[in-house]
Amino acid sequence: MKRSLKLRAVVSPTPTIIAAAYDENGKADACTLAFYTPTSHVPPCLTIAINATAKRKTLKSILHSGAFTIGYPNVDQATEADWIGIASGYDHDKIAEVGWTTTKAEKVNAPVINELKLSIECKVVNIVTIGSHTQITAEVVNIQSDEDILDERGKYSLEKLRPLIYDEEKRRYLAAGEKVADAFKVGLAFRRGESRL
Ligand SMILES: Cc1cc2nc3c(=O)[nH]c(=O)nc-3n(C[C@H](O)[C@H](O)[C@H](O)COP(=O)(O)O)c2cc1C
């Protein structure tokens, strides 16, 4: 028997990410986001959504600069990521308060948070507001990774990155789970006429 649940946009889990941009004075702003999704392979694009009806300094900074970075906090950085998602840059110097530092990105005019081991540099290509949130689609123009999360083939490893997963349903942070199967392979059992794993 199925039951209808309360309507909401976030069906957990989503990665917890931190978007960062420079404001009109060149100061780095950041906010924590769960509304995030990849949206194109070629060119590589992703979309974030920021609440336009609420006070969000990072939204203003992204719209002003046309660029931002997203970084992935790990499970040891839940406290920092949470504070950056609670306090506003209008009232707090959040990045400094959590003890983090920034460096200008290589390819866009946006700050990279040095303490986040995987950062994606994004150039805004489309903006649309639907309902409460402004959706910002951006082209990925550079990806920077700390070497210690890379495997022997130069691919970042989720086991080493240990990203922070957000569970909107219960408003908590989780760690990613174990590997279950190889994607784009395990399903081929049906092509071979086998039934399943
Ligand atoms: C786990 C988590 C996820 C969040 N996801 C979003 C989101 O997707 N979109 C959004 O507008 N705000 C989101 N927020 C809230 C913003 O991060 C928060 O309002 C922040 O204080 C905005 O800071 P700013 O004014 O410096 O930009 C989230 C907060 C947390 C803790």
The ligand as a Tripos MOL2 file, in Angstrom:
@<TRIPOS>MOLECULE
LIG
   31    33     1     0     0
SMALL
NO_CHARGES

@<TRIPOS>ATOM
      1 C1         22.0630   21.7900    4.4550 C.3       1 LIG1
      2 C2         21.6250   23.1160    3.9020 C.ar      1 LIG1
      3 C3         21.1850   23.2100    2.5880 C.ar      1 LIG1
      4 C4         20.7660   24.4280    2.0560 C.ar      1 LIG1
      5 N1         20.3480   24.4890    0.7610 N.ar      1 LIG1
      6 C5         19.9520   25.6720    0.2360 C.ar      1 LIG1
      7 C6         19.5810   25.7560   -1.1330 C.ar      1 LIG1
      8 O1         19.6570   24.7970   -1.8850 O.2       1 LIG1
      9 N2         19.1440   26.9710   -1.6030 N.ar      1 LIG1
     10 C7         19.0760   28.0830   -0.8110 C.ar      1 LIG1
     11 O2         18.6640   29.1510   -1.2690 O.2       1 LIG1
     12 N3         19.4730   28.0300    0.4950 N.ar      1 LIG1
     13 C8         19.9160   26.8630    1.0180 C.ar      1 LIG1
     14 N4         20.3370   26.8060    2.3230 N.ar      1 LIG1
     15 C9         20.2910   28.0090    3.1500 C.3       1 LIG1
     16 C10        21.4490   29.0020    2.8580 C.3       1 LIG1
     17 O3         22.7070   28.3530    2.8420 O.3       1 LIG1
     18 C11        21.4280   30.0710    3.9760 C.3       1 LIG1
     19 O4         20.2360   30.8220    3.8800 O.3       1 LIG1
     20 C12        22.6380   30.9710    4.0410 C.3       1 LIG1
     21 O5         22.6050   31.5900    5.3050 O.3       1 LIG1
     22 C13        22.6720   32.0500    2.9650 C.3       1 LIG1
     23 O6         23.8370   32.8240    3.1940 O.3       1 LIG1
     24 P1         24.1850   34.1810    2.4330 P.3       1 LIG1
     25 O7         23.1350   35.2090    2.7920 O.co2     1 LIG1
     26 O8         25.5450   34.5400    2.9650 O.co2     1 LIG1
     27 O9         24.1860   33.8720    0.9730 O.co2     1 LIG1
     28 C14        20.7770   25.5980    2.8660 C.ar      1 LIG1
     29 C15        21.2400   25.5050    4.1850 C.ar      1 LIG1
     30 C16        21.6610   24.2790    4.6970 C.ar      1 LIG1
     31 C17        22.1530   24.2060    6.1300 C.3       1 LIG1
@<TRIPOS>BOND
     1     1     2 1
     2     2     3 ar
     3     2    30 ar
     4     3     4 ar
     5     4     5 ar
     6     4    28 ar
     7     5     6 ar
     8     6     7 ar
     9     6    13 1
    10     7     8 2
    11     7     9 ar
    12     9    10 ar
    13    10    11 2
    14    10    12 ar
    15    12    13 ar
    16    13    14 ar
    17    14    15 1
    18    14    28 ar
    19    15    16 1
    20    16    17 1
    21    16    18 1
    22    18    19 1
    23    18    20 1
    24    20    21 1
    25    20    22 1
    26    22    23 1
    27    23    24 1
    28    24    25 2
    29    24    26 1
    30    24    27 1
    31    28    29 ar
    32    29    30 ar
    33    30    31 1
@<TRIPOS>SUBSTRUCTURE
     1 LIG1         1 GROUP 0 **** ****
